[in-house]
Amino acid sequence: MKKIKIITFILIVILVTMVAFLGVYVHTQNRMEDKVKEYSYAMDLEGARVIRLKLDEGTETVIKDSEGNEVTDAEDLTDEQLAENGYTKEEQPYNSEDLLNKENYEASKNIIQKRLKELNVDNYVIKLDETNGDIVIELTDNDDTDFVISSLTSMGKFEIVDSQTQEVLMDNSDIKKADVMYGAGSATGTGGTAIYLSIEFTKDGAKKLEEISTNYATKEEDSDNTTADENTTTDENATTDDTSTEEETEETKEIIMKIDDEEIMTTSFDEPLRTGLLQLTVGQTSSDEKTLTENVQRASGMAVVLDCGNMPLKYSLEGNEYIFSDITDEQLQIVEYVVLAIIAIALIVLIIRFKTLGILGVFSYVGLASLFLLVIRYANVILSIEGLFGIGLVLILNYIFINSLLSRINKQKDEKIAEISKETNKRFFIRIIPICITVIAFSFINWVPISSFGMVMFWGILLMAIYNIIITKNILSIKTER
């Protein structure tokens, strides 16, 4: 039974090593594709997209009355009609002079930073020029980068207005949280999945929403008022017509929802909304993966923009370019070959010193290194130059542990390997307690070079503790069995 257990561990190590270094290839669309996850590299190794946001210098047309008050419902009037009403047009900058100050620059930067976090962008650098308000963002380039960029320039100005009077009924201050929700489309008979933008309002906002949804609810016509009796007089007919016209006007009362002054939808309400929650369908219900992805991205973009608040300034995309890393692939390969050569020499030394025991130790060491490289990939650890240094340090620590363990086994031949392994683990990890504390602290630092090193070391030390207790001990037991 013990032999079967040992053989199982050996086969697991061989399998993990093959997956880590050779990959798992599957035939996909007339080509072989490696299904093993790629490493996530930091910008100092992979390069970066550099985004430059500049304060928008454009203007917008504002219509004012004779007293200087802004008129919001005169956009469709001709110049002659404007003149007859005493209205005038003025061109006003999006960012007026009184808004151009350090406080608003910093507020805009903080909102953009909050959006990046909600979009799960972990690896980025954001810089603010406090003299002119320009913002430069560096982030890793991947399939989601363009979508992320599209969510950064929006001001996030949210309004619900009366479709006729343009009176603002609700704005950003009424929003508590925005999110994306999914629903089955079978309820409508179409099947597939529906994507919703869910907006949760504050306590005061919920009261406003209930009032608005009551006032702007679709009203059904009363058949008694619209059907005239045969003996109804002309005056009665006139009264009925007036009533019908009044009810018809009430039925067409609608609200307009806007984001950044762009109309998202025009609607009325079927019934009062008393939950403080508004759910809006984004796109059409579909079972097509591409369509669903587009709908989810669109809804996510709007949810993040609304959830992070309204920027006080309007920005435009000034630059969008890819900057290559100063470290080339050739340089990384040279470093890789040098490290592998050093490891190979060190492992040969173990074999020469401890012979059969050394071969088993090398086998265990290679297994841990392979599993460690897989853990880094699937734990989504971002590898920076410091992270690569962390990988080297973990391999050195494990070599020190294996060497120490083999030395003790070679000297204390009468003791059981399990007892020697337990004692070696205890002594080794007590000695590196300061390193463990430092690693945990580094993992929580919000700076990629340090957090990368911390996370690599964290997973490496944790893996060493588990792997050597379970795997290494059983592999070295082969010598005892023989």
Secondary structure as GFF3:
##gff-version 3
##sequence-region A 1 482
A	DSSP	alpha_helix	2	22	.	.	.	ID=ss1
A	DSSP	beta_strand	25	28	.	.	.	ID=ss2
A	DSSP	beta_strand	31	34	.	.	.	ID=ss3
A	DSSP	beta_strand	40	41	.	.	.	ID=ss4
A	DSSP	alpha_helix	43	46	.	.	.	ID=ss5
A	DSSP	beta_strand	48	55	.	.	.	ID=ss6
A	DSSP	beta_strand	59	64	.	.	.	ID=ss7
A	DSSP	alpha_helix	79	84	.	.	.	ID=ss8
A	DSSP	beta_strand	88	93	.	.	.	ID=ss9
A	DSSP	three_ten_helix	97	99	.	.	.	ID=ss10
A	DSSP	alpha_helix	102	118	.	.	.	ID=ss11
A	DSSP	beta_strand	124	128	.	.	.	ID=ss12
A	DSSP	beta_strand	135	139	.	.	.	ID=ss13
A	DSSP	alpha_helix	145	150	.	.	.	ID=ss14
A	DSSP	beta_strand	158	162	.	.	.	ID=ss15
A	DSSP	beta_strand	168	171	.	.	.	ID=ss16
A	DSSP	three_ten_helix	172	174	.	.	.	ID=ss17
A	DSSP	beta_strand	175	184	.	.	.	ID=ss18
A	DSSP	three_ten_helix	185	188	.	.	.	ID=ss19
A	DSSP	beta_strand	193	201	.	.	.	ID=ss20
A	DSSP	alpha_helix	203	215	.	.	.	ID=ss21
A	DSSP	alpha_helix	223	226	.	.	.	ID=ss22
A	DSSP	alpha_helix	234	251	.	.	.	ID=ss23
A	DSSP	beta_strand	255	259	.	.	.	ID=ss24
A	DSSP	beta_strand	262	267	.	.	.	ID=ss25
A	DSSP	beta_strand	277	286	.	.	.	ID=ss26
A	DSSP	alpha_helix	289	307	.	.	.	ID=ss27
A	DSSP	beta_strand	315	323	.	.	.	ID=ss28
A	DSSP	alpha_helix	329	354	.	.	.	ID=ss29
A	DSSP	alpha_helix	356	378	.	.	.	ID=ss30
A	DSSP	beta_strand	382	383	.	.	.	ID=ss31
A	DSSP	alpha_helix	385	411	.	.	.	ID=ss32
A	DSSP	alpha_helix	417	431	.	.	.	ID=ss33
A	DSSP	alpha_helix	433	443	.	.	.	ID=ss34
A	DSSP	alpha_helix	448	467	.	.	.	ID=ss35
A	DSSP	pi_helix	468	472	.	.	.	ID=ss36
A	DSSP	alpha_helix	473	481	.	.	.	ID=ss37
###
